[in-house]
Amino acid sequence: MSDTPDSAVRTYTEQHRTAFLDDLAEWLRIPSVSAQPEHDKDVRRSAEWLSGKLAETGFPVTEIWETPGAPAVFAEWPSQDPDASVVLVYGHHDVQPAAREDGWSTDPFEPVIRDGRMYGRGAADDKGQVFFHTLGVRAHLAATGRTTPAVHLKLLIEGEEESGSPHFRALAEERAARLAADAVIVSDTGMWDENTPTVCTGMRGLAECEIELSGPGQDIHSGSFGGAVPNPATALARLVAALHDTEGRVAVPGFYDGVAELTDTERALFAELPFDEETWLRTAASHATAGEAGYSTLERVWARPTAEVNGIGGGYQGAGSKTVIPSSAMVKLSFRLVAGQDPERIQEAVRAWAEARIPAGVRHRITFSPATRPCLTPLDHPALQAVARAMGRAFGKKILFTREGGSGPAADLQDVLGAPVLFLGISVPSDGWHGPDEKVELDLLLKGVETAAHLWSELADALR
């Protein structure tokens, strides 16, 4: 093997593979379940473990940042280059609940390696993907002969992502000066599949609400009063039916204002992915595709805004019949948002649309949950291209591009820091996030190490 930076990174990674995996297994044994109060001490222990390991890695600054909930970990490694760009890595150290009786083959907090995979809660989401940065930065230094990274490197690893990041926005705002960066790397995402390395370019935002309609002060006899007083369940059904038009578009006036439309280049790149609709439908446990006319399935779930009914109820739900006009009915709605949409404006538009359709005599209450903003980095952004080059060097393949249909706290960093958000993840759909037997493919995990090792030099050049 020739003595190139790429081969030097690979050699260093292989030489330190065993110790790296042993350390990761030690971290996975800490049941840092943020959603369960009985694990509060474990979440703190996880933060302390990571802080110590980052110091051992070489970060001269490691701190535990308190929040009203679980602690986050901050680390910083300044570059010796005075004009170096600043890059912030985001991830999380908390994990989803897990128990053997959920269907795990082994204890979820006693990681095991089988057939080239490490099984354990957090192996992929997100401890494994956070941890590859520790070996990655050391490989970067070894291959380049540097004593500090090519960029001013910062890490922010939160402890409440699996509980909805309730305090993350406030933490980012409070610590904005310490977190200031020219680019943000999010390692809490994945690739298309084991054979198709990809870079995600954005995530959708999210707005959610619950609409409650009330009519009579109690359930009343439909024979005595039916047809003469408003029925809140009927009003709710009409409201839900009006949510979309016949083309599958959301019918809320102003909903599409400002939406960033897909470019021809993006549509062509999506089409390059080895997407099989029948396989996708099986994964979705569904029997047909549906949605906004004029868009492919991938375009619908990645790049178009949506409105969905998440729950609906009202009136008698028991066996047999009960001929009443129900006193109330409710629906839970969620709106996935794309670049160009403002969650606050969407909330205002949804409220106005709903209130205009509620009949006289029906009282209402519309409650919105805290919203998440969408984020999108243009394909031609130099930092995004740097991530693709780094991944291409590690995988030796052409890198394709995806988006995420879901939502996360990454957009808060983009919003607060005013920096582009870039996604670097090596997890694949079969890793089973949040489910039993969560795992990470070890070969891909080490490709993540290599990608991170190449990334800092690539970003240093791209952000000059």
C-alpha positions as CSV (number, residue, x, y, z in Angstrom):
1,M,0.0,0.0,0.0
2,S,1.4,3.4,-1.0
3,D,2.2,5.9,1.8
4,T,-0.6,8.4,1.0
5,P,-2.7,10.3,3.5
6,D,-5.6,8.0,2.6
7,S,-3.6,4.8,3.2
8,A,-2.1,6.3,6.4
9,V,-5.6,6.9,7.7
10,R,-6.7,3.4,6.9
11,T,-3.6,1.9,8.5
12,Y,-4.0,4.0,11.7
13,T,-7.7,3.1,11.9
14,E,-7.0,-0.7,11.6
15,Q,-4.2,-0.5,14.2
16,H,-6.5,1.0,16.7
17,R,-9.7,-0.9,15.8
18,T,-9.7,-3.2,18.8
19,A,-9.2,-0.5,21.5
20,F,-11.7,1.7,19.7
21,L,-14.4,-1.0,19.8
22,D,-13.6,-1.9,23.4
23,D,-14.1,1.7,24.4
24,L,-17.4,2.0,22.5
25,A,-18.6,-1.2,24.2
26,E,-17.8,0.3,27.6
27,W,-19.9,3.4,26.8
28,L,-22.8,1.3,25.5
29,R,-23.0,-0.5,28.8
30,I,-24.1,2.7,30.4
31,P,-28.0,2.7,30.1
32,S,-28.3,6.5,29.4
33,V,-32.1,6.4,28.8
34,S,-33.2,10.0,29.1
35,A,-36.9,9.2,28.9
36,Q,-36.9,7.2,32.2
37,P,-36.2,9.1,35.4
38,E,-34.7,6.0,37.1
39,H,-31.8,6.4,34.6
40,D,-31.0,10.0,35.3
41,K,-27.8,9.1,37.1
42,D,-26.9,6.9,34.1
43,V,-27.3,9.7,31.7
44,R,-25.0,11.8,33.8
45,R,-22.6,9.0,34.1
46,S,-22.6,8.7,30.3
47,A,-21.8,12.4,30.0
48,E,-19.0,12.1,32.5
49,W,-17.6,9.1,30.6
50,L,-17.6,10.9,27.3
51,S,-16.1,14.0,28.7
52,G,-13.2,11.9,30.1
53,K,-12.7,10.0,26.9
54,L,-12.6,13.2,24.9
55,A,-9.9,14.6,27.2
56,E,-8.0,11.3,26.8
57,T,-8.4,11.7,23.0
58,G,-6.6,15.0,23.2
59,F,-9.3,17.7,23.4
60,P,-7.8,20.3,25.7
61,V,-11.2,21.6,26.7
62,T,-14.0,19.3,27.8
63,E,-17.0,20.5,29.8
64,I,-20.3,19.2,31.1
65,W,-23.0,21.7,30.4
66,E,-26.0,21.6,32.7
67,T,-29.6,22.0,31.5
68,P,-32.9,21.8,33.5
69,G,-32.9,18.2,32.3
70,A,-30.0,16.0,31.3
71,P,-26.4,17.3,30.8
72,A,-24.7,17.9,27.5
73,V,-21.0,17.5,26.8
74,F,-18.9,20.2,25.1
75,A,-15.4,19.8,23.9
76,E,-13.0,22.1,22.0
77,W,-9.7,21.6,20.2
78,P,-8.3,24.8,18.7
79,S,-6.2,24.6,15.6
80,Q,-2.7,25.9,15.6
81,D,-3.6,27.8,12.4
82,P,-4.7,31.2,13.5
83,D,-7.1,31.6,10.6
84,A,-8.6,28.1,10.8
85,S,-12.3,27.7,10.1
86,V,-14.5,26.6,13.1
87,V,-16.5,23.4,12.8
88,L,-19.0,22.1,15.4
89,V,-20.0,18.5,15.6
90,Y,-23.4,17.6,17.0
91,G,-24.7,14.3,18.3
92,H,-26.3,12.9,21.4
93,H,-25.3,10.5,24.2
94,D,-28.8,9.5,25.4
95,V,-30.6,6.4,24.1
96,Q,-34.0,4.9,23.7
97,P,-35.5,2.6,26.4
98,A,-34.6,-1.1,25.9
99,A,-35.2,-4.3,27.7
100,R,-34.6,-8.0,26.9
101,E,-38.3,-8.7,26.9
102,D,-38.8,-6.2,24.0
103,G,-37.5,-8.8,21.7
104,W,-33.7,-8.4,22.1
105,S,-31.6,-11.6,21.4
106,T,-29.2,-10.5,24.2
107,D,-29.0,-7.9,27.0
108,P,-29.4,-4.5,25.2
109,F,-26.8,-2.9,27.5
110,E,-24.3,-5.7,27.2
111,P,-23.0,-5.2,23.7
112,V,-21.9,-8.2,21.7
113,I,-20.2,-8.6,18.3
114,R,-21.6,-11.1,15.9
115,D,-21.0,-11.5,12.2
116,G,-19.1,-8.2,11.8
117,R,-21.8,-6.2,13.7
118,M,-21.9,-4.7,17.2
119,Y,-25.3,-5.1,18.9
120,G,-26.4,-2.9,21.7
121,R,-28.6,0.1,22.5
122,G,-27.0,3.2,21.1
123,A,-24.6,1.3,18.8
124,A,-25.9,3.3,15.8
125,D,-28.2,5.9,17.4
126,D,-26.1,7.7,18.4
127,K,-23.1,6.7,20.5
128,G,-21.4,4.8,17.7
129,Q,-21.7,7.7,15.3
130,V,-20.5,10.2,18.0
131,F,-17.6,8.0,19.0
132,F,-16.1,7.5,15.5
133,H,-15.0,11.2,15.7
134,T,-12.6,10.3,18.6
135,L,-10.5,7.9,16.5
136,G,-11.2,10.0,13.4
137,V,-9.4,13.1,14.7
138,R,-6.5,11.0,16.0
139,A,-6.1,9.4,12.5
140,H,-6.3,12.9,11.0
141,L,-3.4,14.0,13.1
142,A,-1.4,10.8,12.5
143,A,-1.8,11.0,8.7
144,T,-1.1,14.7,8.4
145,G,1.7,15.0,11.0
146,R,-0.2,17.8,12.6
147,T,-0.4,18.4,16.4
148,T,-3.8,20.1,16.2
149,P,-6.7,19.6,13.8
150,A,-6.8,21.5,10.5
151,V,-10.0,23.3,11.8
152,H,-10.9,24.7,15.1
153,L,-12.9,21.7,16.2
154,K,-15.8,21.8,18.7
155,L,-18.3,19.0,19.8
156,L,-21.7,19.4,21.4
157,I,-23.2,16.1,22.5
158,E,-26.6,16.5,24.1
159,G,-28.3,14.3,26.6
160,E,-32.0,14.7,25.7
161,E,-32.4,14.1,22.0
162,E,-34.4,10.9,22.6
163,S,-36.8,12.9,24.8
164,G,-37.4,15.6,22.2
165,S,-34.5,17.9,23.0
166,P,-36.8,20.1,25.3
167,H,-33.9,22.3,26.5
168,F,-31.6,22.2,23.5
169,R,-32.7,25.4,21.8
170,A,-32.3,27.4,25.0
171,L,-28.9,25.8,25.6
172,A,-27.8,26.7,22.1
173,E,-29.0,30.3,22.5
174,E,-27.4,30.7,26.0
175,R,-24.1,29.3,24.7
176,A,-24.1,30.7,21.2
177,A,-20.8,32.5,21.6
178,R,-19.0,29.3,22.7
179,L,-20.7,27.3,19.9
180,A,-20.1,29.9,17.1
181,A,-19.0,28.0,14.0
182,D,-18.6,28.3,10.2
183,A,-20.2,24.9,9.7
184,V,-22.1,22.3,11.7
185,I,-21.6,18.5,11.2
186,V,-24.5,16.3,12.4
187,S,-23.5,12.7,13.0
188,D,-27.0,11.4,13.9
189,T,-28.2,10.2,10.5
190,G,-27.4,7.5,8.0
191,M,-26.7,6.2,4.5
192,W,-29.0,4.8,1.9
193,D,-27.8,1.2,2.4
194,E,-24.6,-0.8,2.9
195,N,-23.5,-0.5,-0.7
196,T,-24.6,3.1,-1.4
197,P,-22.8,5.7,0.6
198,T,-24.8,8.9,0.7
199,V,-24.7,12.4,2.2
200,C,-27.9,13.9,3.6
201,T,-28.5,17.5,2.5
202,G,-31.4,18.5,4.8
203,M,-34.2,17.6,7.2
204,R,-37.8,18.7,7.3
205,G,-39.3,20.8,10.0
206,L,-42.3,20.0,12.1
207,A,-45.4,21.7,13.4
208,E,-48.0,19.8,15.5
209,C,-51.4,20.7,16.9
210,E,-54.4,19.2,18.6
211,I,-57.9,20.5,17.7
212,E,-60.7,19.9,20.2
213,L,-64.3,20.7,19.3
214,S,-67.1,20.8,21.8
215,G,-70.8,20.9,21.2
216,P,-73.5,19.9,23.8
217,G,-72.5,19.9,27.4
218,Q,-72.9,16.1,27.4
219,D,-73.7,13.3,25.0
220,I,-77.3,13.7,24.0
221,H,-80.0,11.5,22.3
222,S,-79.6,11.6,18.5
223,G,-83.3,10.9,18.1
224,S,-84.5,13.8,20.3
225,F,-81.9,16.3,19.1
226,G,-80.2,15.0,16.0
227,G,-80.5,17.3,13.0
228,A,-81.3,20.2,15.2
229,V,-78.0,21.0,17.0
230,P,-74.4,20.9,15.7
231,N,-72.5,17.7,16.0
232,P,-68.8,18.2,16.9
233,A,-67.8,14.9,15.4
234,T,-69.4,15.7,12.1
235,A,-67.8,19.2,12.2
236,L,-64.4,17.5,12.8
237,A,-64.9,15.0,10.0
238,R,-65.6,17.8,7.6
239,L,-62.5,19.7,8.8
240,V,-60.3,16.7,8.3
241,A,-61.8,16.0,4.9
242,A,-61.0,19.5,3.8
243,L,-57.3,19.2,4.8
244,H,-56.2,18.1,1.3
245,D,-57.5,18.8,-2.2
246,T,-58.1,16.1,-4.9
247,E,-54.4,16.4,-6.0
248,G,-53.1,15.5,-2.6
249,R,-52.0,19.1,-1.9
250,V,-52.5,20.6,1.6
251,A,-55.5,22.9,1.2
252,V,-54.6,25.4,4.0
253,P,-54.3,28.8,2.3
254,G,-50.7,30.1,2.3
255,F,-49.3,26.7,3.3
256,Y,-46.9,26.5,0.3
257,D,-45.8,30.2,0.5
258,G,-42.0,30.3,0.2
259,V,-41.5,26.6,-0.3
260,A,-38.1,25.9,-1.9
261,E,-38.9,23.9,-5.0
262,L,-36.8,20.9,-6.1
263,T,-34.3,21.7,-8.8
264,D,-33.9,19.5,-11.9
265,T,-30.4,18.5,-10.6
266,E,-31.8,17.4,-7.2
267,R,-34.6,15.4,-8.9
268,A,-32.0,13.7,-11.1
269,L,-29.8,12.9,-8.1
270,F,-32.7,11.4,-6.2
271,A,-33.5,9.3,-9.3
272,E,-30.0,7.8,-9.2
273,L,-30.6,6.1,-5.9
274,P,-31.5,2.3,-6.1
275,F,-35.0,2.8,-5.0
276,D,-37.5,-0.1,-5.3
277,E,-41.0,1.0,-4.5
278,E,-42.3,-2.5,-3.7
279,T,-39.5,-3.0,-1.2
280,W,-40.2,0.4,0.3
281,L,-43.9,-0.4,0.6
282,R,-43.1,-3.6,2.5
283,T,-41.0,-1.6,4.9
284,A,-43.9,0.8,5.3
285,A,-46.3,-2.1,5.9
286,S,-48.5,-0.5,3.3
287,H,-50.2,-1.6,0.1
288,A,-50.0,1.5,-2.2
289,T,-48.3,4.9,-2.4
290,A,-50.3,8.1,-2.2
291,G,-49.6,11.8,-1.9
292,E,-49.1,15.0,-3.8
293,A,-49.5,14.6,-7.5
294,G,-46.5,15.3,-9.7
295,Y,-43.9,14.0,-7.3
296,S,-42.1,10.7,-6.8
297,T,-42.3,8.8,-3.5
298,L,-38.8,9.9,-2.5
299,E,-39.6,13.5,-3.4
300,R,-42.8,13.4,-1.3
301,V,-41.1,12.2,1.8
302,W,-37.9,14.2,1.5
303,A,-38.6,17.5,-0.2
304,R,-42.4,18.3,0.0
305,P,-44.4,19.6,2.9
306,T,-47.2,17.4,4.3
307,A,-50.1,17.3,6.6
308,E,-51.1,14.1,8.4
309,V,-53.8,13.0,10.8
310,N,-52.0,11.3,13.7
311,G,-55.0,10.6,15.8
312,I,-58.8,11.2,15.8
313,G,-61.6,10.4,18.2
314,G,-65.0,11.4,19.6
315,G,-68.2,9.9,20.6
316,Y,-69.0,6.3,21.5
317,Q,-66.2,3.8,20.9
318,G,-67.5,0.7,22.6
319,A,-69.2,-2.4,21.2
320,G,-72.6,-2.2,19.6
321,S,-74.4,1.1,19.0
322,K,-75.1,4.1,21.2
323,T,-77.2,6.6,19.4
324,V,-75.9,9.9,20.7
325,I,-74.6,13.2,19.5
326,P,-71.2,13.3,21.2
327,S,-70.3,16.3,23.3
328,S,-66.8,16.6,21.9
329,A,-64.3,15.3,19.3
330,M,-60.6,15.8,18.7
331,V,-57.9,15.4,16.1
332,K,-54.1,15.5,16.3
333,L,-52.4,16.9,13.2
334,S,-48.7,17.2,12.2
335,F,-47.2,19.2,9.4
336,R,-43.8,18.3,8.0
337,L,-42.2,21.5,6.6
338,V,-39.4,22.1,4.0
339,A,-36.9,24.9,3.4
340,G,-38.6,28.2,3.0
341,Q,-41.5,27.5,5.4
342,D,-41.7,29.4,8.7
343,P,-43.3,27.2,11.4
344,E,-44.9,30.2,13.1
345,R,-46.6,31.3,9.9
346,I,-47.8,27.7,9.3
347,Q,-49.3,27.7,12.8
348,E,-51.1,30.9,12.1
349,A,-52.3,29.7,8.7
350,V,-53.6,26.4,10.2
351,R,-55.4,28.2,13.0
352,A,-57.1,30.6,10.6
353,W,-58.1,27.8,8.2
354,A,-59.6,25.6,11.0
355,E,-61.4,28.5,12.7
356,A,-63.0,29.5,9.4
357,R,-64.5,26.0,9.1
358,I,-65.9,25.5,12.6
359,P,-69.7,26.0,12.6
360,A,-71.6,28.2,14.9
361,G,-72.5,26.5,18.2
362,V,-69.3,24.5,18.3
363,R,-66.6,25.7,20.6
364,H,-62.9,24.9,19.8
365,R,-59.5,24.8,21.3
366,I,-56.4,24.6,19.1
367,T,-53.1,23.8,20.8
368,F,-49.7,23.8,19.1
369,S,-46.6,22.0,20.4
370,P,-43.1,23.6,20.0
371,A,-42.1,23.6,16.4
372,T,-38.9,22.5,14.6
373,R,-37.6,24.4,11.7
374,P,-36.5,22.7,8.4
375,C,-32.9,22.9,7.3
376,L,-31.4,22.5,3.9
377,T,-27.8,23.0,2.6
378,P,-27.6,23.7,-1.2
379,L,-25.8,21.0,-3.2
380,D,-23.2,23.4,-4.5
381,H,-22.2,24.6,-1.0
382,P,-18.4,24.2,-0.6
383,A,-18.8,22.6,2.9
384,L,-21.3,20.0,1.6
385,Q,-18.9,19.1,-1.3
386,A,-16.1,18.7,1.3
387,V,-18.2,16.1,3.2
388,A,-18.9,14.3,-0.1
389,R,-15.2,14.3,-1.0
390,A,-14.1,13.0,2.5
391,M,-16.7,10.2,2.3
392,G,-15.6,9.4,-1.2
393,R,-12.0,9.0,-0.1
394,A,-13.1,6.6,2.7
395,F,-15.5,4.5,0.6
396,G,-13.8,4.7,-2.8
397,K,-17.2,5.2,-4.4
398,K,-19.3,7.9,-5.9
399,I,-21.3,9.6,-3.2
400,L,-25.0,10.2,-3.8
401,F,-27.3,12.6,-2.0
402,T,-30.4,12.2,0.0
403,R,-32.6,14.1,2.4
404,E,-34.3,13.1,5.7
405,G,-38.0,13.0,5.9
406,G,-38.0,13.4,9.6
407,S,-37.1,16.3,11.9
408,G,-34.5,17.0,14.5
409,P,-32.7,19.7,16.5
410,A,-30.1,20.3,13.8
411,A,-32.2,23.2,12.5
412,D,-31.9,24.9,15.8
413,L,-28.2,25.1,15.4
414,Q,-28.6,26.4,11.9
415,D,-31.0,29.0,13.1
416,V,-29.1,30.1,16.2
417,L,-25.6,30.0,14.8
418,G,-26.3,31.0,11.2
419,A,-24.1,28.2,9.9
420,P,-24.8,25.6,7.3
421,V,-25.7,22.1,8.7
422,L,-24.0,19.1,7.1
423,F,-24.8,15.5,7.8
424,L,-22.2,12.8,8.2
425,G,-23.6,9.4,9.2
426,I,-22.8,5.8,8.3
427,S,-25.8,4.0,9.8
428,V,-28.1,2.0,7.5
429,P,-31.8,1.1,7.7
430,S,-31.1,-2.4,8.9
431,D,-29.5,-1.0,12.1
432,G,-32.9,-1.0,13.8
433,W,-32.9,2.4,15.5
434,H,-35.2,2.4,18.5
435,G,-36.0,-1.3,18.0
436,P,-34.8,-4.6,19.4
437,D,-31.3,-5.8,18.4
438,E,-30.1,-2.3,17.4
439,K,-26.6,-2.8,15.8
440,V,-23.9,-1.0,13.8
441,E,-22.0,-2.5,10.9
442,L,-18.4,-2.5,12.0
443,D,-16.9,-2.0,8.5
444,L,-19.2,1.0,8.0
445,L,-18.3,2.4,11.5
446,L,-14.6,2.3,10.6
447,K,-15.5,4.0,7.3
448,G,-17.0,6.7,9.4
449,V,-13.7,7.0,11.3
450,E,-11.9,7.4,7.9
451,T,-14.4,9.9,6.7
452,A,-14.0,12.0,9.8
453,A,-10.2,11.8,9.5
454,H,-10.3,13.2,6.0
455,L,-13.0,15.7,6.7
456,W,-11.1,18.3,8.7
457,S,-8.5,18.9,5.9
458,E,-11.2,19.0,3.3
459,L,-13.3,21.5,5.3
460,A,-10.2,23.6,6.0
461,D,-9.7,24.0,2.3
462,A,-13.3,24.4,1.4
463,L,-14.0,27.1,4.0
464,R,-11.0,29.3,3.4
